[in-house]
Amino acid sequence: MNFPRLTFPLTVDFGDTEYWIGEQGPFKYAAAVMEFFIGEEIGEVSNDGIPLMRELEQQLQTFGSHLKPYVREREIDAVAFLCPEEQAAGCSVCFAFHPTDGRIGIMTERYSFSSLHDFLFVELGKAILRGSAPRQCRLCGRWFLHEQGDRAMYCERIAPGETEQTCREIGARAVFEKKFRTRTPGSSTSERIKSTMPGT
Protein backbone atom coordinates (compact mmCIF):
# COMPACT_ATOMS: atom_id res chain seq x y z
CA MET A 1 0.00 0.00 0.00
CA ASN A 2 1.44 3.35 -1.02
CA PHE A 3 1.56 5.93 1.71
CA PRO A 4 -0.84 8.83 1.01
CA ARG A 5 0.06 12.47 0.78
CA LEU A 6 -1.08 14.04 4.05
CA THR A 7 -3.04 17.22 4.61
CA PHE A 8 -3.41 18.96 7.94
CA PRO A 9 -5.16 19.02 10.34
CA LEU A 10 -4.79 15.23 10.34
CA THR A 11 -6.69 12.61 12.35
CA VAL A 12 -4.92 9.30 13.03
CA ASP A 13 -6.23 6.24 14.90
CA PHE A 14 -3.33 4.39 16.55
CA GLY A 15 -4.00 0.75 17.42
CA ASP A 16 -1.78 -1.83 19.11
CA THR A 17 0.03 -3.03 16.00
CA GLU A 18 -1.06 -0.67 13.20
CA TYR A 19 -2.76 2.64 12.53
CA TRP A 20 -5.23 4.32 10.19
CA ILE A 21 -5.37 7.77 8.65
CA GLY A 22 -9.07 8.42 8.28
CA GLU A 23 -10.35 5.46 6.23
CA GLN A 24 -6.91 4.64 4.80
CA GLY A 25 -4.78 1.89 6.25
CA PRO A 26 -3.83 -0.04 8.17
CA PHE A 27 -0.23 1.15 8.11
CA LYS A 28 2.77 -0.34 9.90
CA TYR A 29 4.41 1.77 12.56
CA ALA A 30 7.27 3.83 11.07
CA ALA A 31 5.82 3.56 7.54
CA ALA A 32 5.44 7.35 7.28
CA VAL A 33 8.89 8.12 8.70
CA MET A 34 10.39 5.56 6.33
CA GLU A 35 8.71 7.19 3.33
CA PHE A 36 9.93 10.59 4.50
CA PHE A 37 13.50 9.30 4.98
CA ILE A 38 13.69 7.88 1.45
CA GLY A 39 12.52 11.19 -0.02
CA GLU A 40 8.82 10.71 -0.70
CA GLU A 41 6.73 13.87 -0.41
CA ILE A 42 4.13 12.71 2.09
CA GLY A 43 3.21 16.16 3.38
CA GLU A 44 4.14 19.80 3.35
CA VAL A 45 7.24 20.82 5.29
CA SER A 46 8.13 24.38 6.23
CA ASN A 47 11.58 24.13 4.57
CA ASP A 48 13.54 21.59 2.51
CA GLY A 49 12.91 18.85 5.08
CA ILE A 50 16.57 18.32 6.05
CA PRO A 51 16.23 19.85 9.56
CA LEU A 52 13.18 17.66 10.21
CA MET A 53 15.05 14.58 8.99
CA ARG A 54 17.99 15.39 11.30
CA GLU A 55 15.62 15.84 14.24
CA LEU A 56 13.97 12.48 13.56
CA GLU A 57 17.38 10.81 13.20
CA GLN A 58 18.35 12.31 16.55
CA GLN A 59 15.17 10.94 18.15
CA LEU A 60 15.88 7.54 16.61
CA GLN A 61 19.49 7.56 17.85
CA THR A 62 18.50 8.72 21.34
CA PHE A 63 15.49 6.53 22.05
CA GLY A 64 16.11 3.66 19.63
CA SER A 65 19.74 3.12 20.57
CA HIS A 66 18.81 0.07 22.68
CA LEU A 67 17.59 -1.56 19.45
CA LYS A 68 20.97 -1.02 17.76
CA PRO A 69 22.12 -0.39 15.18
CA TYR A 70 19.68 2.01 13.57
CA VAL A 71 21.61 5.09 12.56
CA ARG A 72 25.33 5.36 12.04
CA GLU A 73 27.25 5.66 15.28
CA ARG A 74 27.13 9.10 16.82
CA GLU A 75 26.84 10.38 20.34
CA ILE A 76 23.42 10.58 21.93
CA ASP A 77 22.24 14.14 22.41
CA ALA A 78 22.21 14.77 26.18
CA VAL A 79 19.48 17.43 26.00
CA ALA A 80 17.16 15.15 24.02
CA PHE A 81 17.82 12.31 26.46
CA LEU A 82 17.60 14.25 29.73
CA CYS A 83 14.99 16.86 28.75
CA PRO A 84 12.65 15.16 26.24
CA GLU A 85 9.86 17.63 27.03
CA GLU A 86 11.78 20.31 25.11
CA GLN A 87 11.11 18.39 21.89
CA ALA A 88 7.49 17.55 22.58
CA ALA A 89 5.01 17.27 19.71
CA GLY A 90 1.82 19.31 19.72
CA CYS A 91 -1.34 17.25 19.35
CA SER A 92 -4.61 16.33 21.01
CA VAL A 93 -5.63 12.79 21.88
CA CYS A 94 -8.81 10.95 22.80
CA PHE A 95 -9.97 7.33 22.76
CA ALA A 96 -12.19 6.09 19.95
CA PHE A 97 -13.40 2.96 18.20
CA HIS A 98 -12.05 2.50 14.70
CA PRO A 99 -14.49 0.49 12.55
CA THR A 100 -13.12 -2.75 11.13
CA ASP A 101 -14.86 -5.27 8.85
CA GLY A 102 -18.33 -3.80 9.41
CA ARG A 103 -18.13 -4.25 13.18
CA ILE A 104 -17.93 -1.58 15.85
CA GLY A 105 -14.19 -1.90 15.56
CA ILE A 106 -11.21 -1.78 17.83
CA MET A 107 -10.32 0.72 20.50
CA THR A 108 -7.66 3.18 19.39
CA GLU A 109 -5.95 6.34 20.48
CA ARG A 110 -7.21 9.05 18.15
CA TYR A 111 -4.70 11.83 17.63
CA SER A 112 -5.21 15.15 15.86
CA PHE A 113 -2.07 16.72 14.38
CA SER A 114 -1.57 20.19 12.94
CA SER A 115 1.78 19.54 11.21
CA LEU A 116 3.85 16.85 9.52
CA HIS A 117 6.57 17.38 12.13
CA ASP A 118 4.25 16.48 15.01
CA PHE A 119 2.79 13.44 13.24
CA LEU A 120 6.21 12.00 12.27
CA PHE A 121 7.59 12.66 15.75
CA VAL A 122 4.75 10.68 17.39
CA GLU A 123 4.69 7.93 14.75
CA LEU A 124 8.43 7.32 15.15
CA GLY A 125 8.16 7.27 18.94
CA LYS A 126 5.36 4.70 18.79
CA ALA A 127 7.42 2.57 16.37
CA ILE A 128 10.42 2.62 18.70
CA LEU A 129 8.18 1.59 21.61
CA ARG A 130 7.15 -1.45 19.56
CA GLY A 131 10.70 -2.34 18.54
CA SER A 132 10.30 -1.29 14.90
CA ALA A 133 11.85 1.66 13.13
CA PRO A 134 13.77 2.72 10.03
CA ARG A 135 17.31 1.34 9.87
CA GLN A 136 20.27 2.44 7.76
CA CYS A 137 21.77 -0.24 5.57
CA ARG A 138 25.34 -1.02 6.65
CA LEU A 139 26.43 -1.28 3.03
CA CYS A 140 24.75 1.57 1.12
CA GLY A 141 23.57 3.77 3.99
CA ARG A 142 20.01 4.02 2.63
CA TRP A 143 16.99 3.53 4.87
CA PHE A 144 14.82 0.41 5.10
CA LEU A 145 12.04 -0.57 7.48
CA HIS A 146 13.12 -2.84 10.31
CA GLU A 147 10.46 -4.71 12.26
CA GLN A 148 10.66 -6.27 15.68
CA GLY A 149 12.64 -9.49 15.61
CA ASP A 150 14.26 -8.75 12.23
CA ARG A 151 18.03 -8.88 12.59
CA ALA A 152 18.85 -7.76 9.04
CA MET A 153 21.52 -5.08 8.80
CA TYR A 154 21.32 -4.73 5.01
CA CYS A 155 18.51 -3.57 2.73
CA GLU A 156 17.15 -5.52 -0.25
CA ARG A 157 17.95 -2.87 -2.88
CA ILE A 158 20.52 -3.46 -5.60
CA ALA A 159 23.93 -2.81 -4.02
CA PRO A 160 26.13 0.06 -5.17
CA GLY A 161 28.23 -0.98 -8.17
CA GLU A 162 26.14 -4.11 -8.75
CA THR A 163 23.54 -4.93 -11.40
CA GLU A 164 21.74 -7.83 -9.74
CA GLN A 165 22.98 -8.52 -6.22
CA THR A 166 21.32 -6.81 -3.30
CA CYS A 167 22.99 -5.28 -0.27
CA ARG A 168 21.56 -8.14 1.80
CA GLU A 169 23.14 -10.78 -0.47
CA ILE A 170 26.52 -9.06 -0.49
CA GLY A 171 26.34 -8.45 3.26
CA ALA A 172 25.50 -12.09 3.97
CA ARG A 173 28.44 -13.22 1.83
CA ALA A 174 30.79 -10.78 3.61
CA VAL A 175 29.65 -12.02 7.03
CA PHE A 176 30.13 -15.65 5.92
CA GLU A 177 33.62 -14.94 4.56
CA LYS A 178 34.61 -13.07 7.70
CA LYS A 179 33.52 -15.98 9.91
CA PHE A 180 35.32 -18.39 7.61
CA ARG A 181 38.54 -16.33 7.72
CA THR A 182 38.56 -16.33 11.51
CA ARG A 183 38.24 -20.13 11.53
CA THR A 184 40.77 -20.85 8.78
CA PRO A 185 43.52 -18.22 8.85
CA GLY A 186 45.91 -18.00 5.92
CA SER A 187 43.88 -19.67 3.18
CA SER A 188 42.05 -17.98 0.32
CA THR A 189 38.25 -17.87 0.09
CA SER A 190 38.13 -20.27 -2.86
CA GLU A 191 40.45 -22.74 -1.07
CA ARG A 192 38.31 -22.59 2.07
CA ILE A 193 35.10 -23.13 0.10
CA LYS A 194 36.62 -26.07 -1.80
CA SER A 195 37.79 -27.62 1.47
CA THR A 196 34.20 -27.69 2.75
CA MET A 197 32.78 -29.33 -0.40
CA PRO A 198 32.13 -33.10 -0.33
CA GLY A 199 34.75 -35.25 -2.08
CA THR A 200 37.62 -32.76 -1.76
C-alpha positions as CSV (number, residue, x, y, z in Angstrom):
1,M,0.0,0.0,0.0
2,N,1.4,3.4,-1.0
3,F,1.6,5.9,1.7
4,P,-0.8,8.8,1.0
5,R,0.1,12.5,0.8
6,L,-1.1,14.0,4.0
7,T,-3.0,17.2,4.6
8,F,-3.4,19.0,7.9
9,P,-5.2,19.0,10.3
10,L,-4.8,15.2,10.3
11,T,-6.7,12.6,12.3
12,V,-4.9,9.3,13.0
13,D,-6.2,6.2,14.9
14,F,-3.3,4.4,16.5
15,G,-4.0,0.8,17.4
16,D,-1.8,-1.8,19.1
17,T,0.0,-3.0,16.0
18,E,-1.1,-0.7,13.2
19,Y,-2.8,2.6,12.5
20,W,-5.2,4.3,10.2
21,I,-5.4,7.8,8.6
22,G,-9.1,8.4,8.3
23,E,-10.4,5.5,6.2
24,Q,-6.9,4.6,4.8
25,G,-4.8,1.9,6.2
26,P,-3.8,0.0,8.2
27,F,-0.2,1.2,8.1
28,K,2.8,-0.3,9.9
29,Y,4.4,1.8,12.6
30,A,7.3,3.8,11.1
31,A,5.8,3.6,7.5
32,A,5.4,7.3,7.3
33,V,8.9,8.1,8.7
34,M,10.4,5.6,6.3
35,E,8.7,7.2,3.3
36,F,9.9,10.6,4.5
37,F,13.5,9.3,5.0
38,I,13.7,7.9,1.4
39,G,12.5,11.2,0.0
40,E,8.8,10.7,-0.7
41,E,6.7,13.9,-0.4
42,I,4.1,12.7,2.1
43,G,3.2,16.2,3.4
44,E,4.1,19.8,3.3
45,V,7.2,20.8,5.3
46,S,8.1,24.4,6.2
47,N,11.6,24.1,4.6
48,D,13.5,21.6,2.5
49,G,12.9,18.9,5.1
50,I,16.6,18.3,6.0
51,P,16.2,19.9,9.6
52,L,13.2,17.7,10.2
53,M,15.0,14.6,9.0
54,R,18.0,15.4,11.3
55,E,15.6,15.8,14.2
56,L,14.0,12.5,13.6
57,E,17.4,10.8,13.2
58,Q,18.3,12.3,16.6
59,Q,15.2,10.9,18.1
60,L,15.9,7.5,16.6
61,Q,19.5,7.6,17.9
62,T,18.5,8.7,21.3
63,F,15.5,6.5,22.0
64,G,16.1,3.7,19.6
65,S,19.7,3.1,20.6
66,H,18.8,0.1,22.7
67,L,17.6,-1.6,19.4
68,K,21.0,-1.0,17.8
69,P,22.1,-0.4,15.2
70,Y,19.7,2.0,13.6
71,V,21.6,5.1,12.6
72,R,25.3,5.4,12.0
73,E,27.2,5.7,15.3
74,R,27.1,9.1,16.8
75,E,26.8,10.4,20.3
76,I,23.4,10.6,21.9
77,D,22.2,14.1,22.4
78,A,22.2,14.8,26.2
79,V,19.5,17.4,26.0
80,A,17.2,15.2,24.0
81,F,17.8,12.3,26.5
82,L,17.6,14.3,29.7
83,C,15.0,16.9,28.8
84,P,12.7,15.2,26.2
85,E,9.9,17.6,27.0
86,E,11.8,20.3,25.1
87,Q,11.1,18.4,21.9
88,A,7.5,17.6,22.6
89,A,5.0,17.3,19.7
90,G,1.8,19.3,19.7
91,C,-1.3,17.3,19.3
92,S,-4.6,16.3,21.0
93,V,-5.6,12.8,21.9
94,C,-8.8,10.9,22.8
95,F,-10.0,7.3,22.8
96,A,-12.2,6.1,20.0
97,F,-13.4,3.0,18.2
98,H,-12.0,2.5,14.7
99,P,-14.5,0.5,12.6
100,T,-13.1,-2.8,11.1
101,D,-14.9,-5.3,8.9
102,G,-18.3,-3.8,9.4
103,R,-18.1,-4.3,13.2
104,I,-17.9,-1.6,15.8
105,G,-14.2,-1.9,15.6
106,I,-11.2,-1.8,17.8
107,M,-10.3,0.7,20.5
108,T,-7.7,3.2,19.4
109,E,-5.9,6.3,20.5
110,R,-7.2,9.1,18.1
111,Y,-4.7,11.8,17.6
112,S,-5.2,15.1,15.9
113,F,-2.1,16.7,14.4
114,S,-1.6,20.2,12.9
115,S,1.8,19.5,11.2
116,L,3.8,16.9,9.5
117,H,6.6,17.4,12.1
118,D,4.2,16.5,15.0
119,F,2.8,13.4,13.2
120,L,6.2,12.0,12.3
121,F,7.6,12.7,15.7
122,V,4.8,10.7,17.4
123,E,4.7,7.9,14.8
124,L,8.4,7.3,15.2
125,G,8.2,7.3,18.9
126,K,5.4,4.7,18.8
127,A,7.4,2.6,16.4
128,I,10.4,2.6,18.7
129,L,8.2,1.6,21.6
130,R,7.1,-1.5,19.6
131,G,10.7,-2.3,18.5
132,S,10.3,-1.3,14.9
133,A,11.9,1.7,13.1
134,P,13.8,2.7,10.0
135,R,17.3,1.3,9.9
136,Q,20.3,2.4,7.8
137,C,21.8,-0.2,5.6
138,R,25.3,-1.0,6.6
139,L,26.4,-1.3,3.0
140,C,24.8,1.6,1.1
141,G,23.6,3.8,4.0
142,R,20.0,4.0,2.6
143,W,17.0,3.5,4.9
144,F,14.8,0.4,5.1
145,L,12.0,-0.6,7.5
146,H,13.1,-2.8,10.3
147,E,10.5,-4.7,12.3
148,Q,10.7,-6.3,15.7
149,G,12.6,-9.5,15.6
150,D,14.3,-8.7,12.2
151,R,18.0,-8.9,12.6
152,A,18.9,-7.8,9.0
153,M,21.5,-5.1,8.8
154,Y,21.3,-4.7,5.0
155,C,18.5,-3.6,2.7
156,E,17.1,-5.5,-0.3
157,R,17.9,-2.9,-2.9
158,I,20.5,-3.5,-5.6
159,A,23.9,-2.8,-4.0
160,P,26.1,0.1,-5.2
161,G,28.2,-1.0,-8.2
162,E,26.1,-4.1,-8.8
163,T,23.5,-4.9,-11.4
164,E,21.7,-7.8,-9.7
165,Q,23.0,-8.5,-6.2
166,T,21.3,-6.8,-3.3
167,C,23.0,-5.3,-0.3
168,R,21.6,-8.1,1.8
169,E,23.1,-10.8,-0.5
170,I,26.5,-9.1,-0.5
171,G,26.3,-8.4,3.3
172,A,25.5,-12.1,4.0
173,R,28.4,-13.2,1.8
174,A,30.8,-10.8,3.6
175,V,29.7,-12.0,7.0
176,F,30.1,-15.6,5.9
177,E,33.6,-14.9,4.6
178,K,34.6,-13.1,7.7
179,K,33.5,-16.0,9.9
180,F,35.3,-18.4,7.6
181,R,38.5,-16.3,7.7
182,T,38.6,-16.3,11.5
183,R,38.2,-20.1,11.5
184,T,40.8,-20.9,8.8
185,P,43.5,-18.2,8.8
186,G,45.9,-18.0,5.9
187,S,43.9,-19.7,3.2
188,S,42.0,-18.0,0.3
189,T,38.3,-17.9,0.1
190,S,38.1,-20.3,-2.9
191,E,40.4,-22.7,-1.1
192,R,38.3,-22.6,2.1
193,I,35.1,-23.1,0.1
194,K,36.6,-26.1,-1.8
195,S,37.8,-27.6,1.5
196,T,34.2,-27.7,2.7
197,M,32.8,-29.3,-0.4
198,P,32.1,-33.1,-0.3
199,G,34.7,-35.3,-2.1
200,T,37.6,-32.8,-1.8
